[in-house]
Amino acid sequence: MNQKIIIAVRDMFFAARIRGTAERFGLSLTFASSADQLLELVRTEKPTLIIFDLNDARYRPLETIRQLKADADLADIRIIGYLSHVQVDLQRKAREAGCDQVLAKSAFTQRLPQLLSPPT
């Protein structure tokens, strides 16, 4: 199965890291430029994973994650978000919104190959 991933990340460093790792696994990535585009892409692409920069307001991360998890057709899509390790309150809010995994930026970068590796 070809794993499709939607990326809600605009930071060039993280986008390049994600793209490079995904290419090694032959994964299909689609980068969204806004929350509205992300929601549209989710419905058309049917991704298995969405990665959020939880600090990028363009994606309205908490609101968008809540919308995704509230939709029965989309609720099973795995969502990973990353943030600064000091943002404990945002981490809690992201989990409450339905983010399946919330990682500090350093842990996200370190674990990226495992996070993107296709399920066995």
C-alpha positions in Angstrom: 0.0 0.0 0.0 1.3 3.4 -0.9 1.3 5.5 2.2 0.2 9.1 1.5 1.2 11.8 3.9 0.0 15.4 4.1 2.4 17.9 5.6 1.3 21.0 7.4 4.8 22.4 7.8 6.2 25.6 6.3 9.5 25.7 8.1 12.1 25.0 5.4 14.4 23.0 7.7 11.7 20.6 8.8 10.1 20.4 5.4 13.5 19.4 3.9 14.1 16.8 6.6 10.6 15.3 6.1 11.0 15.3 2.3 14.4 13.7 2.4 13.3 11.0 4.8 10.1 10.3 2.9 12.1 9.9 -0.4 14.2 7.2 1.2 11.0 5.2 1.8 9.4 6.1 -1.5 6.5 7.8 0.2 4.1 10.2 -1.4 4.0 13.7 0.3 1.7 16.6 -0.3 2.4 19.9 1.4 -0.6 22.0 2.4 -0.3 25.8 2.5 -3.2 26.5 4.8 -5.8 24.8 7.0 -8.5 25.1 4.3 -6.2 23.5 1.7 -5.2 20.8 4.2 -8.9 19.8 4.9 -9.5 19.7 1.1 -6.5 17.5 0.5 -7.4 15.1 3.3 -10.7 14.5 1.6 -9.3 13.9 -1.8 -5.9 12.2 -1.0 -7.1 10.0 1.8 -3.8 10.1 3.7 -2.6 7.7 6.3 -0.7 10.4 8.2 -0.7 14.1 8.7 2.2 16.0 10.2 1.6 19.4 11.9 3.9 22.1 13.0 1.8 23.0 16.0 3.1 26.5 16.1 2.1 27.5 12.6 -1.1 29.5 12.8 -1.8 29.2 9.1 -2.9 25.7 9.8 -5.0 26.5 12.8 -3.6 23.2 14.2 -5.8 22.7 17.3 -9.0 23.6 15.4 -8.1 21.6 12.3 -7.2 18.5 14.4 -10.5 18.7 16.2 -12.3 18.9 12.9 -10.5 15.9 11.5 -11.1 13.8 14.6 -14.8 14.8 14.7 -15.4 13.5 11.2 -16.0 9.7 11.2 -14.5 9.3 7.7 -11.3 11.0 8.8 -10.9 10.2 12.5 -8.6 7.2 12.0 -5.9 9.2 10.1 -2.8 9.3 12.3 -1.8 12.8 13.3 1.7 13.7 14.5 2.5 17.2 15.8 5.7 18.8 16.8 6.5 21.8 19.0 9.1 23.3 21.2 9.9 21.2 24.3 8.9 24.0 26.6 5.4 24.3 25.3 3.7 22.0 27.8 0.4 23.7 27.6 0.2 23.5 23.8 1.3 19.8 24.1 -1.7 19.1 26.4 -4.1 21.1 24.2 -2.9 19.2 21.1 -3.5 15.8 22.8 -6.9 17.0 23.9 -7.7 18.0 20.4 -6.9 14.5 19.2 -3.3 14.7 18.0 -2.2 11.0 18.2 1.5 11.9 18.9 3.0 15.1 20.1 6.8 15.4 20.1 9.4 18.0 20.9 11.1 19.3 17.7 14.3 17.5 18.7 12.6 14.1 19.3 10.6 14.6 16.1 13.7 15.1 14.0 15.5 12.2 15.7 12.6 9.8 15.3 11.5 10.9 11.8 12.7 7.6 10.1 10.6 5.5 12.5 7.6 7.9 12.3 7.6 7.7 8.5 8.6 4.0 8.0 5.7 2.1 6.4 3.8 -0.1 8.8 4.9 -3.8 8.7 
